[in-house]
């Protein structure tokens, strides 16, 4: 892993950006950590237990190692082309507008559905611990508040994220601490930490199947490339923030997996829609209502960060001519992509208010595996595209292994997910074909 400097030509990504460069290394680290340690872990541990057995910590560790492979490709591309658009921009540079749109479509679809799902999650059982309100009203108010914060500015959004991330991490550290307290008082069953396999899978198959679910808990890192354009020194700060956040999240996840497995019987853990709340209840030390507050903060922060990603991605695709140019409008003074924020938020609200988005949730991993596979190939293709500034460079074997990991995980995706994902990808391909014929090539992008 090195930093490379070339001087063949000046890259447009280093030109003056219309977005405000206000994000330092610490804020970027918290952004990535907050997105990775998002709402997913508060419901995911039970699903991983159902797929793997008692040794929940092992798929979480395997998924971390797989995520680090693709993260290496993102670190090189984000520092080489620090601009909004992220994965879509990289695919466009490497393969042309068709793949640029298709990859962007996959990211946008995943992001918009995620925000809608999180809005429904915020309006659900955790909030019901405090107040009973109509779900549609909560969804609309929640998403409107997040959109206003997003439009107000990246600096303000980062400030909220910093506070929320501390709360999120504190909640997960609380679960770990409770786990070790229960172990210390002799009420835990440590034998579950080595139990692997289910009725449908042997140990190896169970770990792979559970790793697909666990992989989703790490995928928040890819959203951060869309704010690289707003980082003060992306070539220096982005790799440090990215790898530091992923490793920190991995340690926390493994600790949570150990605590949850040791405290709760695997069937009870697997059956719960709020597994970490079950851990808190079983420990009997901290009032469960306190953890409900932490969960609400986690859900809100996950929706905020995913909303930021979606809006910046739509903005970047509009600048590349892959989406209507109106999405590239920036609010004077605030210099935030206000039209992109409003459109992506409206689509998330529509999904949350009109559909059963749980049936689409399984397609998110599949969509992101398509994106990650494209990025791992793009980083090798774009080695032929030198830039004039120094940037991070990953050894070529890492993206090659990252591509293989994506293909391997795709083989473990359930058949029902493929039945939903394939038509969605086909729709994206049709739209990409139309968009690629109409796409303009901005000066200096190719």
C-alpha positions as CSV (number, residue, x, y, z in Angstrom):
1,X,0.0,0.0,0.0
2,X,1.8,3.1,-1.2
3,X,1.2,6.7,-2.2
4,X,1.9,7.3,-5.9
5,X,2.6,10.5,-7.7
6,X,2.4,11.0,-11.4
7,X,2.7,14.1,-13.6
8,X,1.4,13.2,-17.0
9,X,-1.6,15.5,-17.0
10,X,-3.8,17.5,-14.7
11,X,-6.9,15.6,-13.5
12,X,-10.2,17.5,-13.4
13,X,-11.0,15.9,-10.0
14,X,-8.4,18.2,-8.5
15,X,-9.9,21.3,-10.0
16,X,-11.8,23.7,-8.0
17,X,-14.9,22.0,-6.6
18,X,-18.2,23.8,-6.2
19,X,-18.7,21.8,-2.9
20,X,-17.2,23.1,0.4
21,X,-14.0,21.4,1.5
22,X,-14.9,21.2,5.2
23,X,-14.2,17.6,6.2
24,X,-11.1,16.7,8.2
25,X,-9.6,13.2,8.9
26,X,-11.4,12.9,12.3
27,X,-14.8,13.9,10.9
28,X,-14.3,11.5,7.9
29,X,-13.3,8.7,10.3
30,X,-16.5,9.3,12.4
31,X,-18.6,9.5,9.2
32,X,-17.3,6.0,8.0
33,X,-17.5,4.5,11.5
34,X,-21.0,5.9,12.0
35,X,-22.2,4.5,8.7
36,X,-20.6,1.1,9.3
37,X,-21.8,0.9,12.9
38,X,-25.3,1.8,11.7
39,X,-28.7,0.5,12.4
40,X,-28.1,-2.9,10.8
41,X,-26.1,-4.3,13.6
42,X,-29.0,-3.8,16.0
43,X,-31.1,-6.3,14.1
44,X,-28.4,-8.3,12.2
45,X,-26.9,-10.3,15.0
46,X,-29.9,-12.5,15.3
47,X,-30.0,-13.2,11.6
48,X,-26.3,-14.1,11.6
49,X,-26.9,-16.5,14.5
50,X,-29.8,-18.1,12.6
51,X,-27.5,-18.7,9.6
52,X,-24.3,-19.7,11.4
53,X,-25.1,-21.1,14.8
54,X,-23.7,-19.9,18.1
55,X,-20.3,-18.7,16.8
56,X,-21.7,-15.4,15.6
57,X,-18.3,-13.7,15.9
58,X,-16.7,-15.8,13.2
59,X,-18.9,-14.7,10.2
60,X,-18.5,-11.1,11.5
61,X,-14.7,-11.5,11.3
62,X,-14.7,-13.2,7.9
63,X,-16.9,-10.4,6.6
64,X,-14.5,-7.8,7.9
65,X,-11.6,-9.4,6.0
66,X,-13.6,-9.5,2.8
67,X,-14.7,-5.9,3.2
68,X,-11.1,-4.8,3.6
69,X,-10.2,-6.2,0.2
70,X,-12.7,-4.0,-1.6
71,X,-12.0,-1.1,0.7
72,X,-8.4,-1.1,-0.6
73,X,-9.8,-0.5,-4.1
74,X,-12.0,2.4,-2.9
75,X,-9.0,3.9,-1.1
76,X,-7.0,4.1,-4.3
77,X,-9.9,5.4,-6.4
78,X,-11.2,7.9,-3.9
79,X,-7.8,9.5,-3.5
80,X,-7.1,9.4,-7.2
81,X,-10.5,10.9,-8.1
82,X,-11.7,12.7,-5.0
83,X,-15.2,13.8,-6.2
84,X,-18.9,13.1,-5.7
85,X,-20.2,10.3,-7.7
86,X,-18.0,7.6,-6.2
87,X,-18.5,4.2,-7.7
88,X,-20.5,5.5,-10.6
89,X,-17.8,7.9,-11.6
90,X,-15.1,5.2,-11.3
91,X,-17.1,2.8,-13.5
92,X,-17.7,5.6,-16.1
93,X,-14.0,6.4,-16.3
94,X,-13.1,2.8,-16.7
95,X,-15.9,1.3,-18.8
96,X,-17.9,4.2,-20.2
97,X,-21.3,5.7,-19.5
98,X,-23.3,2.5,-19.6
99,X,-21.5,0.9,-16.7
100,X,-21.3,4.3,-15.0
101,X,-25.1,4.5,-15.0
102,X,-25.6,0.9,-14.1
103,X,-23.3,1.0,-11.1
104,X,-24.8,4.4,-10.0
105,X,-28.3,2.9,-10.4
106,X,-27.4,0.0,-8.1
107,X,-25.9,2.4,-5.5
108,X,-28.9,4.7,-5.7
109,X,-31.4,1.9,-5.5
110,X,-29.7,0.5,-2.5
111,X,-29.3,3.9,-0.8
112,X,-32.9,5.0,-1.4
113,X,-34.4,1.7,-0.2
114,X,-32.2,1.8,2.9
115,X,-33.3,5.2,3.9
116,X,-36.9,4.2,3.4
117,X,-36.4,1.1,5.5
118,X,-34.6,3.1,8.3
119,X,-37.5,5.6,8.3
120,X,-39.9,2.7,8.9
121,X,-37.5,1.3,11.5
122,X,-37.4,4.6,13.3
123,X,-41.2,4.8,13.4
124,X,-41.5,1.2,14.7
125,X,-41.1,-0.6,18.0
126,X,-38.2,1.4,19.5
127,X,-40.2,4.6,19.2
128,X,-43.2,2.9,20.6
129,X,-41.3,2.5,23.9
130,X,-41.9,6.2,24.4
131,X,-44.9,7.4,22.3
132,X,-47.5,5.9,20.0
133,X,-47.8,7.9,16.7
134,X,-49.1,7.1,13.2
135,X,-46.2,5.6,11.2
136,X,-46.8,7.7,8.0
137,X,-46.6,10.9,10.0
138,X,-43.4,9.9,11.7
139,X,-41.9,8.8,8.4
140,X,-42.7,12.1,6.7
141,X,-41.5,14.2,9.6
142,X,-38.3,12.1,10.1
143,X,-37.3,12.2,6.5
144,X,-38.1,15.9,6.2
145,X,-35.9,16.7,9.2
146,X,-33.0,14.7,7.7
147,X,-33.4,16.4,4.3
148,X,-33.3,19.9,5.9
149,X,-30.1,19.0,7.9
150,X,-28.5,17.6,4.7
151,X,-29.4,20.7,2.7
152,X,-28.1,23.0,5.5
153,X,-24.6,21.8,5.0
154,X,-22.1,18.9,5.2
155,X,-20.3,20.5,8.2
156,X,-23.6,20.6,10.2
157,X,-24.4,17.1,9.1
158,X,-20.9,15.9,10.2
159,X,-21.4,17.6,13.6
160,X,-24.6,15.7,14.2
161,X,-23.0,12.5,12.9
162,X,-20.1,12.9,15.3
163,X,-22.4,13.1,18.3
164,X,-24.6,10.2,17.1
165,X,-21.6,8.0,16.3
166,X,-20.4,8.4,19.9
167,X,-23.8,7.4,21.1
168,X,-23.9,4.4,18.7
169,X,-20.5,3.2,19.7
170,X,-21.3,3.7,23.4
171,X,-24.4,1.5,23.0
172,X,-22.4,-1.3,21.4
173,X,-19.6,-1.0,23.9
174,X,-22.4,-1.3,26.6
175,X,-23.5,-4.6,25.1
176,X,-19.9,-5.9,25.1
177,X,-19.4,-4.7,28.7
178,X,-22.7,-6.4,29.8
179,X,-21.6,-9.6,28.1
180,X,-18.4,-9.7,30.0
181,X,-20.1,-8.9,33.3
182,X,-22.6,-11.8,32.7
183,X,-19.6,-14.1,31.8
184,X,-17.8,-13.0,35.0
185,X,-20.8,-13.8,37.2
186,X,-21.0,-17.2,35.7
187,X,-24.4,-16.9,33.9
188,X,-23.1,-17.3,30.4
189,X,-22.6,-20.3,28.2
190,X,-19.2,-20.0,26.5
191,X,-19.6,-23.3,24.7
192,X,-21.9,-21.6,22.2
193,X,-18.9,-19.5,20.9
194,X,-17.6,-22.6,19.1
195,X,-20.9,-24.0,17.8
196,X,-21.1,-23.8,14.0
197,X,-23.7,-25.3,11.6
198,X,-27.4,-25.4,11.2
199,X,-30.0,-27.9,10.0
200,X,-29.5,-26.7,6.5
201,X,-25.7,-26.1,6.4
202,X,-22.6,-27.7,7.7
203,X,-20.0,-25.6,9.5
204,X,-18.3,-24.2,6.3
205,X,-21.6,-23.6,4.5
206,X,-23.0,-21.9,7.6
207,X,-20.1,-19.5,7.9
208,X,-20.3,-18.5,4.2
209,X,-24.1,-18.1,4.4
210,X,-23.8,-16.0,7.5
211,X,-20.9,-14.0,6.1
212,X,-23.3,-12.7,3.3
213,X,-25.5,-11.3,6.0
214,X,-22.6,-10.0,8.1
215,X,-21.0,-8.4,5.0
216,X,-24.0,-6.1,4.8
217,X,-23.1,-4.7,8.2
218,X,-19.8,-3.4,6.8
219,X,-20.9,-2.0,3.5
220,X,-21.4,1.6,4.8
221,X,-17.8,2.4,4.0
222,X,-18.6,2.9,0.3
223,X,-20.8,5.8,1.0
224,X,-17.8,7.9,2.2
225,X,-16.3,8.1,-1.3
226,X,-19.1,10.5,-2.2
227,X,-17.9,13.1,0.2
228,X,-14.2,12.8,-0.7
229,X,-14.7,16.0,-2.8
230,X,-15.5,17.7,0.5
231,X,-12.5,16.5,2.3
232,X,-9.6,18.9,3.0
233,X,-6.8,16.5,2.0
234,X,-8.4,13.3,0.7
235,X,-5.1,11.7,-0.5
236,X,-3.8,11.7,3.1
237,X,-6.9,11.5,5.2
238,X,-9.2,9.1,3.4
239,X,-7.1,5.9,3.6
240,X,-6.4,6.5,7.3
241,X,-10.0,7.2,8.1
242,X,-11.3,4.3,6.0
243,X,-9.1,1.5,7.3
244,X,-9.2,2.9,10.8
245,X,-13.0,2.9,10.9
246,X,-13.3,-0.6,9.4
247,X,-10.9,-2.1,11.8
248,X,-12.6,-0.3,14.7
249,X,-16.0,-1.5,13.6
250,X,-14.7,-5.0,13.2
251,X,-13.4,-5.2,16.8
252,X,-16.7,-3.8,18.1
253,X,-18.7,-6.3,16.0
254,X,-16.7,-9.3,17.1
255,X,-17.1,-8.2,20.7
256,X,-20.9,-7.8,20.2
257,X,-21.1,-11.2,18.6
258,X,-19.2,-12.8,21.5
259,X,-21.5,-11.1,24.1
260,X,-24.7,-11.9,22.4
261,X,-23.8,-15.6,21.9
262,X,-22.6,-16.0,25.4
263,X,-25.6,-14.5,27.1
264,X,-28.5,-15.7,24.9
265,X,-29.4,-19.2,23.6
266,X,-29.0,-19.3,19.9
267,X,-32.7,-20.0,19.1
268,X,-33.7,-17.0,21.2
269,X,-31.1,-14.8,19.6
270,X,-32.1,-15.9,16.1
271,X,-35.8,-15.4,16.7
272,X,-35.5,-11.8,18.0
273,X,-36.0,-8.7,15.8
274,X,-34.2,-6.7,18.5
275,X,-31.4,-9.1,19.6
276,X,-29.3,-6.5,21.3
277,X,-32.2,-5.3,23.4
278,X,-32.7,-8.9,24.4
279,X,-29.1,-9.0,25.5
280,X,-29.6,-5.9,27.7
281,X,-32.8,-7.4,29.2
282,X,-31.1,-10.7,29.9
283,X,-28.2,-9.0,31.7
284,X,-30.7,-7.2,34.0
285,X,-28.3,-4.4,34.8
286,X,-29.3,-1.5,32.5
287,X,-32.9,-0.4,31.9
288,X,-34.0,-1.5,28.4
289,X,-35.5,1.9,27.7
290,X,-32.1,3.4,27.7
291,X,-31.0,1.1,25.0
292,X,-34.1,2.0,23.0
293,X,-32.8,5.6,22.9
294,X,-29.4,4.4,21.6
295,X,-31.2,2.3,18.9
296,X,-33.2,5.3,17.7
297,X,-30.1,7.4,17.5
298,X,-28.4,4.7,15.5
299,X,-31.3,4.4,13.1
300,X,-31.5,8.2,12.6
301,X,-27.7,8.5,12.0
302,X,-27.7,5.6,9.5
303,X,-30.5,7.3,7.6
304,X,-28.7,10.6,7.6
305,X,-25.5,9.2,6.3
306,X,-27.1,7.1,3.7
307,X,-29.2,10.1,2.6
308,X,-26.0,12.1,2.2
309,X,-24.5,9.4,0.1
310,X,-27.6,9.1,-2.1
311,X,-27.8,12.8,-2.7
312,X,-24.1,13.2,-3.5
313,X,-24.2,10.2,-5.8
314,X,-27.2,11.6,-7.7
315,X,-25.4,15.0,-7.9
316,X,-22.2,13.4,-9.2
317,X,-24.1,11.3,-11.8
318,X,-25.9,14.5,-13.0
319,X,-22.5,16.2,-13.5
320,X,-21.4,13.2,-15.6
321,X,-24.5,13.5,-17.8
322,X,-26.0,10.3,-16.5
323,X,-29.0,11.8,-14.7
324,X,-30.9,15.0,-15.5
325,X,-28.8,18.1,-15.0
326,X,-31.2,19.6,-12.6
327,X,-29.9,17.2,-10.0
328,X,-26.5,18.9,-10.2
329,X,-27.8,22.3,-8.9
330,X,-26.1,23.6,-5.8
331,X,-27.7,25.8,-3.2
332,X,-26.0,29.3,-3.3
333,X,-24.2,30.0,0.0
334,X,-24.7,26.6,1.5
335,X,-23.2,24.9,-1.6
336,X,-25.1,21.7,-1.0
337,X,-26.9,19.7,-3.8
338,X,-30.4,20.6,-2.7
339,X,-32.3,19.2,-5.7
340,X,-30.6,15.8,-5.4
341,X,-31.4,15.8,-1.6
342,X,-35.1,16.6,-2.2
343,X,-35.5,14.0,-5.0
344,X,-33.8,11.1,-3.2
345,X,-35.6,11.9,0.0
346,X,-39.0,12.0,-1.8
347,X,-38.3,8.5,-3.4
348,X,-37.4,7.1,0.0
349,X,-40.6,8.5,1.5
350,X,-42.6,7.0,-1.4
351,X,-41.1,3.5,-0.7
352,X,-41.6,3.8,3.0
353,X,-45.3,5.0,2.7
354,X,-46.5,2.7,-0.1
355,X,-44.6,-0.5,-0.1
356,X,-43.4,-3.5,1.9
357,X,-39.7,-2.7,1.6
358,X,-38.8,-5.8,3.6
359,X,-39.2,-7.8,0.4
360,X,-36.5,-5.6,-1.2
361,X,-34.1,-5.6,1.7
362,X,-32.4,-8.8,0.6
363,X,-31.5,-7.3,-2.8
364,X,-29.3,-4.7,-1.2
365,X,-26.4,-7.1,-0.8
366,X,-26.7,-8.3,-4.3
367,X,-26.8,-4.7,-5.7
368,X,-23.7,-3.8,-3.7
369,X,-21.8,-6.9,-4.8
370,X,-22.3,-5.8,-8.4
371,X,-21.0,-2.4,-7.4
372,X,-18.0,-3.8,-5.5
373,X,-17.1,-6.2,-8.3
374,X,-17.1,-3.2,-10.8
375,X,-14.9,-1.1,-8.5
376,X,-12.3,-3.9,-8.0
377,X,-12.0,-4.3,-11.8
378,X,-12.0,-0.5,-12.4
379,X,-9.1,0.1,-10.1
380,X,-6.9,-2.1,-12.3
381,X,-8.2,-0.7,-15.6
382,X,-7.6,2.9,-14.4
383,X,-4.0,2.2,-13.7
384,X,-3.6,3.3,-17.3
385,X,-5.1,6.7,-16.4
386,X,-2.4,8.8,-14.6
387,X,-3.1,11.9,-12.6
388,X,-0.9,14.7,-11.5
389,X,-1.4,14.5,-7.7
390,X,-0.2,11.9,-5.2
391,X,-2.7,9.2,-4.2
392,X,-2.9,6.0,-2.4
393,X,-2.1,2.8,-4.3
394,X,-3.1,-0.8,-3.3
395,X,-1.1,-3.9,-4.5
396,X,-2.8,-5.4,-7.6
397,X,-3.5,-8.7,-5.8
398,X,-5.9,-7.0,-3.4
399,X,-8.5,-5.9,-5.9
400,X,-8.2,-9.3,-7.6
401,X,-9.0,-11.0,-4.3
402,X,-11.7,-8.5,-3.8
403,X,-13.4,-9.4,-7.1
404,X,-13.1,-13.1,-6.2
405,X,-14.7,-12.4,-2.8
406,X,-17.7,-10.6,-4.4
407,X,-18.2,-13.6,-6.8
408,X,-17.9,-16.0,-3.9
409,X,-20.5,-14.1,-1.8
410,X,-22.8,-13.9,-4.7
411,X,-23.0,-17.7,-4.9
412,X,-24.3,-17.7,-1.4
413,X,-27.2,-15.2,-2.0
414,X,-30.6,-16.9,-1.6
415,X,-32.7,-17.8,-4.7
416,X,-35.5,-15.5,-3.6
417,X,-33.1,-12.5,-3.7
418,X,-31.9,-13.4,-7.2
419,X,-35.6,-13.5,-8.3
420,X,-36.0,-9.9,-7.1
421,X,-32.5,-8.7,-7.9
422,X,-32.3,-9.8,-11.5
423,X,-35.3,-7.9,-12.8
424,X,-34.1,-4.8,-10.9
425,X,-30.7,-5.1,-12.5
426,X,-32.3,-5.6,-15.9
427,X,-34.3,-2.4,-15.4
428,X,-31.1,-0.6,-14.6
429,X,-29.5,-2.0,-17.7
430,X,-32.3,-0.7,-19.9
431,X,-32.1,2.7,-18.3
432,X,-28.3,2.7,-18.6
433,X,-28.6,1.9,-22.4
434,X,-30.9,4.9,-22.8
435,X,-28.7,7.2,-20.6
436,X,-25.5,6.2,-22.3
437,X,-26.8,7.3,-25.7
438,X,-27.7,10.7,-24.3
439,X,-24.7,11.2,-22.0
440,X,-22.5,14.2,-22.5
441,X,-18.8,13.8,-21.8
442,X,-17.7,16.7,-19.6
443,X,-14.4,18.3,-20.5
444,X,-11.5,16.5,-18.9
445,X,-13.4,13.5,-17.6
446,X,-12.1,11.0,-20.1
